[in-house]
Amino acid sequence: MFGLSELAIILVVVAAVLAVKKLPELTRSAGKSARILKSEARAARDADEPGTPRVIPGETVGREDTGTGNDTDTGTGTGPRG
C-alpha cells in the first residue's frame, strides 16, 4: 500500500498538472498584489513622516515655463511682439 509521503507526492503532482493552465494568471495576480501592498506600505510610511515632500511622477516644468503669461514669443506667430 501507499504510505503518507507517497500519497502526498501524488497529490502534489496531480495538483501541479491541473494547475498548469492557471499558473501564469496566478503569478500575474500575485505580482500585482505584491506591488499594491508595497506601494500602500510606502504610502503609510510616508504619511508617518510629515517633513518629507511627496513626489508625484509627471512632467517637469522649469521656472521659465510656469505659465505666467510674460512670454513675448509663443511660437505660434499670432501673439504680440514687442
Buried (B, 14 or more C-beta within 10 A) or exposed (E): EEEEEEEEEEEEEEEEEEEEEEEEEEEEEEEEEEEEEEEEEEEEEEEEEEEEEEEEEEEEEEEEEEEEEEEEEEEEEEEEEE
